[in-house]
């Protein structure tokens, strides 16, 4: 079972890619702190506003094309997230986020998928606001 979210961003793929992998950029739309995302590494992402952190294992990083990571579990556990960048032309990129690993037998599956989808839509909206308009105050605005 997977969840899929897509959004068009009016920036070239290399700009979108760097927004994720460069700690100087990711803090403007998603997590407060990170280290550079490189294949084969484990990166700790921190959300100071929520007093939370998560480790991600970067499985595959294809420059300007794709980022694949595992999160939410140890070893083979956890979900796999694939962020694909499909450059339409030199000024537009379709970003696709696919998260695999949801349990079909989970009684809360629908609720989990809806919550998950909302999270990806929110992150991508913050990314779009940051890259297209320089807005970096949207992130971490959701109140739990």
N, C-alpha and C positions, 0 to 999 in steps of 0.2 A: 504494500500500500504506500502511495506517495502523495505529496502535495506539490503543486506546480503554480508558480507565480511569474508573470512577465510584465515588463514595463519598458517603454522607449525613453531613452535619455538622449538629449541633443548634445552629445559630446562623442568624440572618437573613442574607440575601444581602449586605446592605451591610457587615456585619461581615467576612464571608468575602472580599469584594472588597477592603476596606481592608487585610486581612492581606497580600495580594499587592502592592498598589500603594504602600503606605507603608513606607519603609525601617525605621521603628521597629518594625514588626511582622514583616516578612519574615525578619529576622535571628533570630527566635525559632523558626522551623521549617524554613528552607531555606538561604538564602545569608547570609553574614556581613554583606555590605554591598551597597548598591544606592542608586540615586536614585529619586525618585518616578516611577512608571510612567505616562507620558502618551503618547497617540497621536502618532505621527510622530517620536518620539525614539528614540535608541539608548541603552541603559542597560548599563553594565558591572556584572555580578554577580560577586562574589568569594567564594571558599571558602578562608579562611585555613588551615583544617586540612589541606586537600589541596594547598595552594599552587597554586590554580587560579583562573582567571577566564574568563568568557565574555561576549561582547557579544550583546545581543538587540535586535532592531529591532521596536519596537511598531507594528504595522500598524493595529490597530483596538482601541480601548478604549471599550466601552459601559458606563457607570457601573452597577455592581451587576448586570450581565448577562453581559458577555463581555470577554475579553482575548485578542487574537490577536497572536502574535509569531513572528519568524523567528530561528532560531539554528543554529549549526553550519556556517555557510558565508558566503561573500561575495556580495553582490548577490542574485541570484535563486537561488543555491545555498543549501543548508541545508534544514532541516525547518521546517514551519509547525506551531506549537502553538496550539490553540484551547482556552481554559479557559472553559467555559460554567457559569453559575450559574442553576439552576432552583429558585427559591424555592417550597417546597411550602406553607408558611404562615409566619407571623411568627417562628417559632422553628426551622425546619428548611429546609435547602438541599441539593439534590443538586448536587454539583460533578462536572463531566465534563471530562476532559482527553483531547483527541484530538491525536495527533501524526501528521502526514502528511509523506510525502516519502521513505519507505524504498524502496530499489531492489529490485524483484522479482527481478532477475537476480543479486543479490549471493549468492555461495556461502555466506555467513555469516548470511543473512537470519533464519533461525529463532533463532539465538543472539542476534542483535542485538535482535530483537523481544522475546525473553524478558528480556534484560537491561534493555531500555528499560521494559518493563511493570513490572519489579521496582522500578525507580527512581521511577516515578510512584506506585506503591502506597506506597513508603516515604515520599515527600514528602507525600502526602495523609494518611498515618497520623500523621506529625509535625504537620501542620496541625491535624488533629482533636484530637490530644493537647494542642496549644497552645490552641486556641480553646475547647474544651469543658472542659479540666481545668487549664489554666495551666501545662502541662508544656513547658518550653523547653530541656530537656537531651537530647532524642532526636536532634536534627539532627546531622549530621556524625559519627554513631557507627559508620558502616560502615567497616570496615578493608579497604583494597585489597590 
